[in-house]
Amino acid sequence: MVDTRDLKSLGQQCLCGFESRPRHKTICNINISFMKISTKLSILLTAAFILSIPVSASAQDKTIKRKVAIGRFSNETQYAKGLFYDKENDPMRKQALDILSSKLAASEKFILLERDDLDVLVAEAGEGMNKIGADYIILGSITEFGRKAEGQQKVFSSTKTQTVEAGVSIRLVEAATGLIIYSDEAKGVAETTSRQTLGVGGTAGFDATLSDKAISAALSQLVENIINKCMDKPWRSYILSVDDGSYIISGGTSQGLSVGDSFNVYKKGRIVRNPQTGLDIELPGKKIGTVSVQGSYGDTPETEISFCTYDGEDLDAADLGNYYISDK
């Protein structure tokens, strides 16, 4: 005779075994799914990390420095112009020239060429403005300058404020065409205040640094626009000579050219005349090849050259002036 308790125990064991097997399988499936999700997440995080690594300087777009000649900077105001005024040694003119030069140099986008005799060079160059040796020419003038002192006297206190206002005008000329591509004017203000209370406090006499600060404030408003206008236009260079398969172009290390750099070579477009303005217009050039820099030579920015290899359509070595090189 079979004991009913044994049957009951056997049934419970079978039931437990039947229930435990699917649960184990479910746990395994969850673990496998979690591992798949973890693997995908790991791949995504790795890709994001790789993309976040900064690109090396050699892989980024190069910035070729433009050659800028800072020419005449005149003082058109009547401030401090006495009987023995010397235009060539005007201190305000030199102040403005030095401040503009330092601001442009700080951008590290230009090679500055000071041309005190620019007017003479322009007259000699005539229509060939590019003979000056620069991509752009900056002409400027101080159009406004004034100083005032204001004070306020109260029962127990007094204040004195010195204010200097300066206005500066700038013109940016493209040397290759002689056209003014940017012209603007800005004003700057600088002031200082001294206070006294019951006879105690600071006193201020004539502050000569205010003129520098006012001119600097005016020029600061124009420098960013000058940089943008110069850098927006493609950099240009020219093929100077072809010697035993080596192509010599203008420009070198100081402008940012280095071994391995490649630039486009264009054949100049036709020149057409606009009857409305009487000006000649050069049509867009045709890209015919590329040059690759192999090395540079020269002591100064004006004399630097680079040796290149060329790949593209045949060039007419007798008419190299019909071609130009561009970074775009």
BAKETOR-978681 format. One record per residue: residue in one letter; x, y, z of N, C-alpha, C in turn. Coordinates in pm, whole numbers, padded with zeros to 5 digits, always signed. Each point is the difference from the previous one (the first is absolute). Example, Ala and Ser with C-alpha at 12.3 -4.5 7.8 and 13.67 -1.06 7.14 Angstrom:
2
a+01319-00569+00780-00089+00119+00000+00090+00120+00000
s-00035+00105-00072+00082+00119+00006-00077+00109+00073
***
This chain:
328
m+00085-00120+00000-00085+00120+00000+00088+00124+00000
v-00036+00098-00093+00083+00121-00014-00041+00102+00104
d+00103+00057+00063-00026+00101+00101-00037+00132-00069
t-00113+00057+00039-00046+00126-00062+00095+00115+00027
r+00070-00005+00111+00096+00107+00031+00117-00002-00097
d+00042-00122-00043+00109-00009-00098-00042+00058-00133
l-00129-00030-00040-00050+00055-00126-00006+00152+00003
k-00045+00051+00113-00007+00145+00014+00137+00066-00008
s+00101-00065+00066+00135+00055-00002+00059-00004-00139
l-00026-00112-00072+00050-00013-00136-00063+00104-00092
g-00128+00026+00019-00069+00100-00082+00055+00140+00023
q+00030+00029+00127+00056+00133+00030+00138+00018-00060
q+00082-00111+00001+00133+00009-00058-00007+00022-00150
c-00093-00072-00065-00016+00017-00145-00047+00141-00035
l-00094+00051+00082-00051+00134-00024+00109+00105+00017
c+00083-00020+00105+00109+00096+00024+00102-00005-00114
g+00032-00123-00046+00094-00014-00109-00055+00062-00127
f-00133-00017-00023-00062+00055-00121+00002+00154+00002
e-00018+00061+00119-00004+00146+00010+00140+00060-00003
s+00100-00074+00052+00134+00058+00010+00070+00011-00133
r-00031-00095-00092+00071+00001-00128-00029+00125-00084
p-00126+00042-00020-00025+00123-00077+00058+00124+00065
r+00000+00005+00134+00052+00117+00068+00150+00014-00024
h+00071-00113-00001+00144+00002-00027+00026+00048-00144
k-00084-00048-00092+00015+00041-00140-00025+00149-00016
t-00099+00054+00073-00031+00143-00007+00117+00084+00050
i+00061-00048+00110+00114+00073+00056+00115+00004-00100
c+00023-00113-00068+00107-00005-00101-00028+00096-00115
n-00129+00002-00043-00035+00092-00108+00022+00145+00039
i-00032+00035+00124+00021+00136+00050+00148+00035+00001
n+00083-00098+00045+00144+00024+00005+00058+00023-00140
i-00047-00081-00097+00048+00015-00138-00041+00134-00057
s-00125+00043+00025-00047+00130-00049+00079+00114+00063
f+00029-00013+00129+00076+00104+00070+00142+00012-00057
m+00060-00118-00033+00134+00002-00057+00000+00067-00137
k-00105-00026-00080-00009+00065-00132-00013+00151+00013
i-00085+00044+00094-00018+00143+00022+00130+00063+00048
s+00070-00070+00090+00127+00052+00053+00104+00013-00111
t+00002-00099-00091+00096+00005-00112-00028+00119-00091
k-00129+00020-00035-00037+00113-00086+00032+00133+00067
l-00030+00009+00131+00029+00123+00073+00150+00027+00002
s+00078-00107+00016+00146+00014+00003+00053+00052-00133
i-00058-00050-00109+00042+00044-00134-00034+00147-00020
l-00121+00039+00042-00041+00139-00015+00087+00094+00081
l+00033-00040+00124+00085+00084+00085+00141+00013-00059
t+00052-00110-00056+00133+00005-00063+00001+00093-00120
a-00106-00009-00083-00010+00088-00117-00008+00146+00042
a-00080+00027+00105-00013+00138+00048+00132+00052+00052
f+00077-00087+00067+00130+00042+00052+00097+00033-00113
i-00001-00083-00106+00089+00023-00115-00034+00131-00068
l-00131+00026-00015-00043+00125-00065+00034+00122+00083
s+00008-00017+00132+00028+00114+00088+00147+00036+00006
i+00088-00089-00054+00143+00029+00003+00029+00113-00097
p+00070+00107+00042+00029+00113-00090+00079-00045-00121
v-00034+00057-00114+00072-00030-00123+00134+00072+00003
s+00102-00066-00042+00133+00061+00000+00005+00119-00093
a+00095+00090+00027+00009+00124-00077+00023-00028-00148
s+00071-00111-00032+00029-00029-00140-00123-00040-00078
a-00104-00047+00068-00122-00043-00067-00100+00112-00014
q+00020+00106+00070-00093+00111-00008+00035+00090-00118
d-00095+00084-00036+00025+00096-00108+00110+00096+00045
k+00099+00016-00088+00111+00089+00034-00043+00145-00016
t+00060+00083+00082-00020+00144-00013+00126+00060-00059
i-00010+00046-00124+00114+00063-00065-00003+00148+00033
k+00108+00049+00058+00005+00140+00040+00000+00091-00122
r-00075+00108+00010-00004+00100-00106+00105+00107+00025
k+00059+00050-00107+00096+00110+00011-00077+00132-00006
v+00013+00078+00106-00072+00127+00011+00099+00113+00019
a-00011+00099-00085+00084+00120+00012-00080+00110+00068
i+00050+00047+00114-00064+00112+00069+00066+00128-00049
g-00072+00074-00077+00057+00119-00063-00028+00126+00078
r-00048+00097-00072-00023+00132+00059-00107-00005+00108
f+00030+00054+00117-00097+00018+00108+00013+00145+00044
s-00095+00081-00038+00013+00144+00019-00088+00051+00114
n+00034+00118+00047-00079+00070+00102-00071+00116-00068
e-00130-00016-00021-00078+00102-00070-00066+00100+00094
t+00025-00013+00129-00060+00093+00096+00090+00122+00017
q-00050+00098+00071+00078+00121+00029+00060-00002+00140
y-00012-00115+00068+00046-00008+00138+00154+00008+00004
a+00051+00088+00085+00144+00017+00025+00079+00036-00125
k-00063+00065-00095+00071+00045-00120+00032+00149+00014
g+00122+00025+00038+00042+00139+00018+00075+00052-00121
l+00072+00107+00023+00073+00066-00107+00112-00086-00055
f+00063-00076+00087+00115-00082-00040-00038-00148-00011
y-00122-00026-00034-00048-00138-00013+00073-00073-00113
d+00047-00123+00029+00070-00083-00098-00088-00120-00032
k-00053-00003-00119-00093-00105-00040+00064-00139+00006
e+00127-00009-00039+00066-00129-00006+00030-00056+00138
n+00008+00085+00100+00031-00046+00137-00118+00021+00095
d-00118-00006-00053-00120+00016+00083-00011-00117+00099
p+00002+00027+00131-00005-00110+00098-00131-00078-00004
m-00113+00066-00028-00127-00072-00006-00003-00095-00119
r+00057+00042-00110+00007-00086-00118+00080-00127+00030
k+00113+00018+00067+00083-00115+00035-00068-00089+00104
q-00074+00062+00091-00076-00078+00098-00098-00093-00069
a-00078+00055-00090-00102-00079-00070+00065-00110-00083
l+00110+00029-00066+00070-00098-00083+00052-00116+00085
d+00060+00032+00114+00054-00104+00089-00112-00086+00059
i-00108+00063+00041-00111-00075+00060-00062-00095-00102
l-00022+00048-00122-00058-00085-00104+00093-00116-00033
s+00130+00027-00009+00097-00106-00031-00002-00108+00106
s-00002+00040+00127+00003-00098+00108-00127-00084+00004
k-00113+00059-00029-00127-00075+00000-00006-00101-00116
l+00048+00041-00117+00002-00093-00113+00101-00111+00022
a+00116+00033+00058+00102-00102+00026-00049-00101+00103
a-00080+00046+00096-00051-00090+00105-00093-00106-00057
s-00061+00026-00114-00091-00099-00060+00075-00117-00062
e+00130+00017-00028+00086-00103-00059-00053-00045-00137
k-00064+00088-00071-00052-00031-00134+00065+00084-00109
f+00094+00087+00039+00058+00092-00097+00151+00006+00012
i+00063+00031-00113+00139+00044-00002-00005+00149-00029
l+00043+00080+00095-00014+00145-00011+00122+00060-00067
l-00027+00082-00100+00106+00071-00071-00026+00149+00013
e+00084+00069+00075-00019+00143+00016+00059+00072-00120
r-00081+00085-00058+00041+00072-00121-00021+00149+00022
d+00097+00066+00063-00012+00144+00024-00002+00078-00131
d+00066-00056-00102+00006+00068-00129-00103-00058-00097
l-00115-00042+00055-00100-00066-00082-00052+00089-00112
d-00017+00127+00027-00051+00091-00104+00093+00001-00121
v+00131-00003+00027+00098+00000-00110-00007-00132-00075
l-00013-00111+00075-00007-00131-00064-00124-00014-00087
v-00113+00052+00049-00124-00007-00076+00013+00080-00129
a+00062+00118+00009+00018+00083-00119+00090-00070-00102
e+00104-00070+00050+00090-00070-00091-00065-00124-00060
a-00084-00066+00080-00062-00125-00046-00106+00026-00105
g-00069+00113+00011-00109+00030-00093-00111-00101+00013
e-00037-00065-00112-00106-00100+00004+00048-00130+00061
g+00130-00025+00002+00051-00124+00057+00020+00011+00149
m-00108+00010+00074+00009+00019+00145+00064-00120+00070
n-00007-00118-00064+00058-00118+00064+00153+00006+00006
k+00061+00098-00066+00145+00018+00008+00043+00046+00139
i-00094+00044+00081+00031+00047+00135+00046-00115+00088
g-00035-00123-00037+00045-00116+00075-00093-00043+00110
a-00124+00044-00003-00098-00036+00103-00131-00043-00065
d-00077-00078+00075-00133-00039-00048-00101+00114+00021
y+00017+00070+00114-00093+00108+00033+00078+00120+00054
i-00060+00116-00017+00057+00125+00050-00103+00066+00092
i+00045+00041+00118-00088+00067+00096+00036+00148+00005
l-00098+00083-00023+00015+00145+00011-00096+00049+00108
g+00047+00089+00085-00087+00047+00108+00025+00144+00036
s-00091+00053+00078+00015+00138+00047-00079+00020+00129
i+00051+00090+00082-00073+00041+00121-00087+00118-00040
t-00130-00020+00006-00093+00103-00050-00056+00087+00112
e+00002-00049+00122-00051+00078+00114+00089-00023+00120
f+00021+00105+00077+00072-00014+00125-00033+00119+00089
g-00038-00029+00122-00033+00107+00094+00017-00046+00143
r+00030+00096+00084+00020-00027+00144-00081+00100+00079
k-00064-00047+00105-00075+00091+00086+00013-00045+00146
a-00013+00096+00088+00005-00026+00145-00124+00059+00064
e-00069-00081+00077-00121+00044+00068+00014-00027+00149
g-00050+00093+00080+00006-00017+00145-00132+00031+00066
q-00016-00053+00118-00122+00023+00078+00041+00027+00144
q-00042+00115+00053+00037+00040+00135-00123-00004+00090
k+00010-00080+00106-00106-00008+00099+00051+00054+00134
v-00086-00003+00100+00037+00058+00129+00119-00073+00061
f-00004-00131-00001+00105-00076+00065+00087-00080-00098
s-00034+00001-00127+00074-00082-00095+00010+00069-00137
s+00093-00048-00080+00017+00051-00136+00049-00113-00091
t-00038+00009-00124+00045-00099-00100+00051+00072-00123
k+00096-00064-00068+00054+00053-00124+00013-00114-00100
t-00055+00018-00119+00003-00103-00104+00067+00054-00125
q+00102-00072-00047+00067+00034-00126-00047-00099-00108
t-00041+00050-00113-00052-00083-00108+00070+00034-00131
v+00036-00105-00074+00061+00017-00132-00085-00080-00100
e-00035+00064-00110-00074-00065-00107+00084+00004-00128
a+00002-00113-00071+00079-00009-00123-00082-00070-00107
g+00012+00047-00123-00064-00063-00116+00106-00041-00100
v-00011-00123-00052+00099-00054-00092-00070-00052-00124
s+00059+00026-00116-00051-00049-00128+00103-00093-00063
i-00049-00113-00055+00089-00101-00057-00047-00036-00142
r+00097-00019-00089-00029-00051-00135+00091-00120-00027
l-00060-00107-00052+00076-00120-00035-00001-00013-00152
v+00118+00002-00059+00015-00002-00146+00061-00132-00043
e-00060-00063-00100+00056-00122-00058+00110+00041-00099
a+00123-00045+00028+00114+00045-00078-00009-00045-00145
a-00054-00118-00025-00004-00053-00136-00089+00082-00092
t-00106+00061+00057-00096+00075-00083-00001+00149+00029
g+00051+00040+00117-00005+00141+00038-00137+00044+00048
l-00092-00095+00020-00136+00033+00043-00010+00000+00152
i-00081+00090+00052-00028+00004+00144-00106-00106+00031
i+00038-00102+00075-00094-00108+00029-00067+00016+00137
y+00051+00093+00079-00062+00025+00130+00033+00141+00046
s-00099+00070+00049+00020+00134+00053-00099+00022+00114
d+00050+00052+00111-00089+00020+00115+00063+00102+00094
e-00082+00044+00093+00044+00098+00100-00056-00040+00135
a+00078+00025+00104-00044-00035+00136+00049+00106+00098
k-00067+00005+00115+00036+00096+00104+00028-00075+00130
g+00096+00054+00074+00034-00057+00130+00004+00106+00107
v-00031-00041+00123-00003+00093+00114+00079-00060+00115
a+00076+00083+00067+00072-00041+00121-00011+00111+00103
e-00016-00039+00124-00016+00102+00104+00057-00049+00132
t+00030+00094+00086+00047-00029+00135-00064+00099+00096
t-00029-00046+00122-00070+00082+00099+00075-00003+00133
s+00014+00116+00062+00059+00008+00133-00101+00065+00095
r+00003-00044+00126-00096+00049+00100+00073+00043+00127
q-00058+00100+00064+00049+00044+00131-00119+00020+00093
t+00019-00041+00125-00102+00019+00102+00065+00065+00122
l-00049+00119+00036+00058+00076+00111+00150+00021-00019
g+00036+00024-00123+00140+00026-00032+00087-00123-00007
v-00061-00119+00020+00076-00125-00001-00037-00078-00126
g+00100-00046-00073-00027-00076-00122+00105+00028-00104
g-00017-00059-00118+00098+00014-00107-00021+00127-00080
t+00108+00048-00056-00005+00113-00093+00059-00046-00133
a-00051+00051-00108+00046-00042-00132+00036+00122-00083
g+00120-00004-00057+00040+00103-00094-00026-00047-00142
f+00078+00048-00092-00015-00036-00140+00041-00146-00020
d-00091-00084-00053+00027-00142-00023+00026-00021-00149
a+00126-00015-00037+00037-00014-00141-00038-00135-00058
t-00022-00102+00086-00031-00133-00052-00142-00010-00054
l-00084+00097+00032-00139-00006-00046-00010+00007-00152
s+00090+00073-00063-00003+00009-00146+00028-00137-00062
d+00098-00073+00055+00027-00135-00049-00121-00090+00016
k-00064+00007+00116-00113-00087+00028-00119+00031-00092
a-00022+00128-00027-00113+00038-00086+00024-00047-00144
i+00121+00021-00050+00033-00045-00136-00006-00152-00009
s+00050-00068+00105-00003-00146+00002-00144-00053+00002
a-00087+00067+00075-00140-00042+00005-00066+00015-00137
a+00035+00105-00073-00058+00020-00133+00052-00105-00098
l+00129-00026+00003+00058-00098-00093-00047-00142+00029
s-00025-00030+00127-00046-00135+00036-00131-00036-00070
q-00083+00100-00023-00127-00025-00068+00018-00031-00147
l+00115+00036-00058+00023-00017-00143+00088-00120-00033
v+00085-00040+00095+00098-00105-00027-00067-00132-00039
e-00106-00038+00071-00068-00127-00029-00054-00002-00142
n-00055+00112-00045-00050+00007-00137+00113-00007-00102
i+00113+00063+00032+00116-00007-00090+00046-00145-00014
i+00009-00071+00112+00043-00140-00003-00095-00084-00084
n-00130+00017+00021-00099-00079-00074+00007+00027-00150
k+00012+00127-00037+00005+00035-00142+00124-00059-00068
c+00113+00003+00069+00123-00053-00059-00003-00153-00010
m-00051-00065+00104+00003-00146+00003-00111-00063-00083
d-00107+00074-00027-00109-00055-00081+00043-00020-00145
k+00088+00086-00048+00046-00014-00138+00107-00108-00009
p-00003-00083-00106+00100-00106-00014+00142+00056-00008
w+00093-00073+00060+00141+00036-00010+00050-00029-00141
r+00083+00089-00051+00054-00018-00135+00152+00005+00001
s+00058-00081-00087+00143+00005-00024+00020-00019-00150
y+00126+00008-00044+00027-00004-00144+00121-00088-00027
i+00000-00060-00119+00113-00082-00043+00107+00094-00056
l+00116-00002+00062+00106+00092-00039+00088-00057-00109
s+00024-00131+00007+00091-00061-00096-00021-00151-00001
v+00042-00062-00110+00002-00147-00011+00142-00040-00035
d+00060-00083+00086+00141-00036-00018+00018-00149+00021
d+00027-00074-00107+00025-00145+00006-00112-00075+00072
g-00122+00034-00034-00114-00070+00057-00041+00049+00137
s+00071+00099+00056-00035+00057+00129-00069+00135-00024
y-00113+00017+00062-00080+00121-00018+00021+00090+00122
i+00049+00120-00024+00032+00094+00107-00115+00099+00014
i-00057+00009+00121-00111+00091+00026+00039+00099+00108
s-00070+00113+00005+00026+00100+00104-00066-00043+00130
g+00066+00034+00112-00052-00037+00132+00080-00112+00062
g+00006+00001+00134+00079-00102+00068-00044-00025+00142
t+00096-00037+00082-00028-00044+00137-00068+00108+00083
s+00042+00125-00012-00057+00106+00084-00149+00020-00027
q-00046-00035-00119-00142+00013-00031-00081-00121+00044
g+00069-00107+00037-00070-00120+00046+00011-00118-00094
l+00076+00013-00110+00018-00111-00092+00098-00101+00059
s-00029-00128-00016+00088-00105+00051+00004-00115-00099
v+00099-00086+00016+00020-00112-00091-00124-00091+00000
g-00047-00034-00119-00117-00086-00013-00129+00074-00027
d-00001+00132+00018-00121+00078-00028-00030-00002-00149
s-00129-00010-00033-00043+00000-00139-00092+00118-00026
f+00015+00063-00116-00082+00114-00038-00045-00016-00144
n-00112+00064-00030-00056-00008-00134+00068+00099-00094
v+00014-00041-00125+00055+00086-00105-00113+00035-00097
y-00014+00129-00028-00106+00048-00089+00060+00073-00119
k-00068-00012-00112+00032+00084-00114-00093+00120+00003
k+00055+00118-00012-00080+00121+00015-00112+00006-00104
g-00111+00060+00043-00111+00019-00091+00021+00123-00088
r-00088+00015-00097+00012+00114-00091-00027+00132+00073
i+00055+00106-00051-00024+00134+00053-00108+00067-00085
v-00106+00044+00065-00107+00071-00069-00015+00138+00063
r-00046+00094-00077-00015+00137+00050-00148+00032+00022
n-00028+00056+00117-00135+00043+00031-00020+00140-00058
p-00087+00016-00101-00016+00132-00062-00061+00104+00092
q-00068-00047+00105-00064+00094+00092+00102+00069+00091
t+00098-00079+00046+00102+00055+00092+00134+00022-00069
g+00021-00065-00115+00130+00012-00067+00108-00086+00062
l-00039-00087+00098+00098-00084+00068+00011-00136-00068
d+00121-00055+00003+00022-00135-00052-00037-00102+00106
i-00065-00108-00043-00043-00107+00091+00061-00131-00048
e+00066-00070+00091+00058-00130-00033-00103-00110+00028
l-00034-00075-00101-00095-00109+00016+00063-00113+00080
p-00084-00085+00064+00056-00109+00082+00095-00089-00080
g+00108-00041+00065+00099-00084-00065-00043-00146-00004
k+00076-00079-00076-00028-00142-00016+00109-00079+00073
k-00043-00093+00086+00096-00083+00071+00061-00101-00096
i+00134-00005-00004+00067-00088-00095+00096-00098+00068
g+00022+00013+00132+00090-00093+00067+00027+00039+00144
t+00099-00064+00058+00039+00028+00139+00152+00001+00012
v+00047+00077+00098+00143-00002+00034+00015-00051+00143
s+00110-00069+00026+00029-00051+00134+00135+00052+00044
v+00004+00062+00117+00122+00064+00051+00102-00105+00042
q+00122+00016-00050+00110-00091+00035+00102+00065+00092
g+00003+00133+00002+00095+00070+00085-00009+00150-00022
s+00053+00077+00094-00005+00146-00008+00139+00059+00018
y+00016+00122-00051+00128+00069+00009-00025+00150+00009
g+00082+00071+00077-00012+00145+00009+00020+00048+00142
d+00046+00123+00012+00030+00057+00132-00111+00092+00051
t-00074+00063-00089-00104+00095+00040-00130-00036-00072
p-00114+00047+00053-00127-00028-00067-00005+00049-00144
e+00073+00109-00029-00002+00053-00136+00079-00086-00098
t+00100-00075+00050+00087-00077-00090-00023-00151+00009
e-00093-00045+00082-00022-00144+00016-00061-00062-00126
i+00048-00119-00035-00055-00078-00110-00013-00145+00044
s-00079-00076-00073-00018-00143+00029+00017-00080-00127
f+00063-00117+00014+00020-00092-00113-00109-00105+00004
c-00066-00021-00114-00117-00088-00004+00008-00096-00117
t-00078-00107+00012-00027-00087-00114-00139+00035-00053
y-00021-00031-00127-00128+00038-00063-00064-00123-00063
d-00132-00009+00013-00076-00108-00061-00124+00060-00064
g-00011-00011-00131-00116+00055-00068+00026+00024-00147
e-00079+00088-00060+00017+00031-00142+00133+00070-00024
d+00045-00007-00124+00127+00063-00036-00009+00152+00017
l+00108+00058+00054+00008+00145+00018+00089+00060-00109
d-00032+00120-00038+00082+00073-00095+00109+00074+00079
a+00120-00055-00001+00110+00057+00079+00035+00140-00045
a-00035+00036-00124+00031+00134-00050-00106+00103+00042
d-00108-00046+00060-00108+00091+00041-00051-00037+00139
l+00093-00005+00097-00036-00039+00137-00090+00103+00068
g+00003+00124-00048-00086+00103+00058-00147-00025-00025
n-00031-00098-00085-00139-00032-00031-00058-00101+00097
y+00079-00037+00105-00046-00099+00097+00014+00058+00141
y-00079-00055+00091+00014+00037+00140-00034-00120+00088
i+00042+00008+00125-00019-00108+00097-00092+00050+00110
s-00089-00087+00045-00096+00038+00103-00018-00114+00099
d-00039+00038+00123-00025-00101+00102-00145-00047+00000
k-00082+00049-00092-00140-00040-00006-00037-00037-00142
***
